Amino acid sequence: MTTDEGLSAERREFLSALSKHRRLFTATLTGLTDEQAAARTTVSELCLGGLVKHVGQTEAQWAAFAREGAAAFPSFEDVDWQARADSFRLLPGETVAGVLADHAAVAARTDDLVRTLDLDLAHELPRAPWFERERWSVRRVLLHLVAEIAQHAGHADLLREAIDGRKSMG
């Protein structure tokens, strides 16, 4: 178990915020079967299991960006759009237990970065139509991850509520 004694208040706040939003997010899979987690409950292709898989993959990519810069992302021209679409679905052979374990492993690696990386280290964002040409610090990446997880936690709540009425809060 890692102790966070001696960490700056800022680093402890990042760890706390990430932990809270990850818990709310992954709790939406509690008690679901693999079939329920793979079910589409809206007109989109999105399902709860796929959403957890997507967030884990996205967090891993942003963590790699924090370490390595834009090279962590494929060039826009080389994006595998089918693989990206599949990241939002629970595919045959994928399970709730598997995506939760993958998500937890990514979270642990990101938390290690929060503890160790220079928060002022900055990299230029990769070229993509949705990015401005700017540099993001590790601190900005962590803020983005908190927002990303929180936003998808809201999506997950709606998907879960459509399955069995359960809500993570309220």
C-alpha positions in Angstrom: 0.0 0.0 0.0 1.3 3.4 -1.0 1.4 6.1 1.6 0.7 9.7 0.5 2.3 11.2 3.6 4.7 13.9 2.4 2.9 14.6 -0.8 2.0 18.2 -1.5 -1.6 19.2 -0.9 -2.1 19.5 -4.6 -1.1 16.0 -5.3 -3.3 14.7 -2.5 -6.2 16.6 -4.0 -5.7 15.1 -7.4 -5.5 11.6 -5.9 -8.7 12.2 -3.9 -10.6 13.7 -6.8 -9.6 10.9 -9.2 -10.5 8.2 -6.5 -13.9 9.7 -5.8 -15.0 10.0 -9.4 -13.6 6.6 -10.3 -15.6 5.0 -7.4 -18.8 6.7 -8.5 -18.1 5.7 -12.1 -17.3 2.0 -11.6 -20.0 1.5 -9.0 -22.5 1.7 -11.9 -21.4 -1.9 -12.8 -22.1 -3.3 -9.3 -24.3 -6.4 -9.4 -24.6 -6.5 -13.2 -24.1 -9.6 -15.3 -21.9 -9.4 -18.4 -25.0 -9.4 -20.5 -26.5 -6.5 -18.7 -23.2 -4.6 -18.9 -23.1 -5.2 -22.7 -26.8 -4.1 -23.2 -27.5 -1.0 -25.2 -30.1 1.0 -23.3 -30.2 4.1 -25.6 -30.1 4.6 -29.3 -26.3 4.8 -29.3 -23.9 1.9 -29.4 -22.9 2.8 -25.8 -23.1 0.2 -23.0 -21.9 0.3 -19.4 -19.1 -2.2 -19.8 -17.9 -0.5 -23.0 -17.9 2.9 -21.3 -15.7 1.6 -18.4 -13.4 0.0 -21.0 -13.3 3.3 -23.0 -12.5 5.4 -19.9 -9.7 3.1 -18.9 -8.2 3.2 -22.4 -8.5 7.0 -22.5 -6.9 7.4 -19.1 -4.0 5.2 -20.1 -3.5 7.3 -23.2 -3.6 10.6 -21.4 -1.2 9.2 -18.8 1.2 8.2 -21.6 0.9 11.7 -23.0 1.8 13.1 -19.6 5.0 11.1 -19.7 5.9 11.1 -23.3 4.0 13.9 -25.1 2.1 13.8 -28.4 3.8 10.6 -29.5 1.4 8.8 -27.1 -1.4 9.4 -29.6 -1.6 8.0 -33.1 -1.6 10.7 -35.8 -5.1 11.7 -36.7 -4.7 10.1 -40.1 -3.7 6.8 -38.5 -6.6 6.5 -36.0 -8.3 3.1 -36.1 -11.9 4.3 -36.1 -13.3 0.7 -35.7 -11.1 0.1 -32.7 -12.3 3.4 -31.3 -16.0 2.5 -31.8 -15.3 -0.9 -30.2 -13.9 0.8 -27.2 -17.4 1.8 -26.3 -18.8 -1.7 -26.5 -18.3 -4.8 -24.4 -17.2 -7.3 -27.1 -17.6 -11.1 -27.0 -15.3 -12.6 -24.4 -15.0 -9.3 -22.5 -16.4 -9.3 -19.0 -17.4 -6.9 -16.2 -14.6 -8.4 -14.0 -12.1 -7.9 -16.8 -12.9 -4.3 -17.7 -13.0 -3.4 -14.0 -9.6 -5.1 -13.4 -8.1 -3.3 -16.5 -9.6 0.0 -15.2 -8.1 -0.5 -11.8 -4.7 -1.3 -13.2 -4.7 1.9 -15.3 -5.9 3.9 -12.3 -3.0 2.6 -10.1 -0.5 3.5 -12.8 -2.0 7.0 -13.2 -1.9 7.5 -9.4 1.8 6.6 -9.4 2.3 9.4 -12.0 0.4 11.8 -9.8 2.8 11.0 -7.0 6.0 11.3 -9.1 5.8 13.4 -12.3 6.7 17.0 -12.4 3.2 18.7 -12.6 4.7 21.6 -14.6 6.1 19.3 -17.3 4.3 20.2 -20.5 3.9 18.8 -24.0 2.4 20.1 -27.1 -1.0 18.5 -27.8 -1.1 16.1 -30.8 -2.5 17.4 -34.1 -6.2 16.7 -34.3 -9.3 18.8 -35.3 -10.5 18.9 -31.8 -7.3 20.3 -30.2 -6.0 23.8 -30.3 -2.3 24.1 -30.9 -1.2 24.5 -27.3 0.8 22.8 -24.6 -0.7 21.0 -21.6 1.1 20.4 -18.4 0.8 17.2 -16.4 -1.4 19.3 -14.1 -3.7 20.2 -17.0 -3.9 16.5 -18.1 -4.9 15.5 -14.5 -7.6 18.1 -14.5 -8.8 16.8 -17.9 -8.9 13.2 -16.5 -11.0 14.3 -13.5 -13.4 16.0 -15.9 -13.5 13.0 -18.3 -14.2 10.5 -15.6 -16.9 12.7 -14.0 -18.6 13.3 -17.3 -18.7 9.6 -18.2 -19.9 8.8 -14.6 -23.0 10.8 -15.5 -23.4 8.8 -18.7 -23.0 5.6 -16.8 -25.6 6.7 -14.3 -28.1 7.1 -17.1 -27.3 3.8 -18.7 -27.5 2.0 -15.3 -30.8 3.6 -14.4 -32.3 2.4 -17.8 -31.3 -1.2 -16.9 -32.8 -1.5 -13.4 -33.5 2.0 -12.0 -30.4 2.0 -9.8 -28.6 5.3 -9.3 -25.1 5.9 -7.8 -26.4 8.9 -5.9 -29.8 9.9 -4.7 
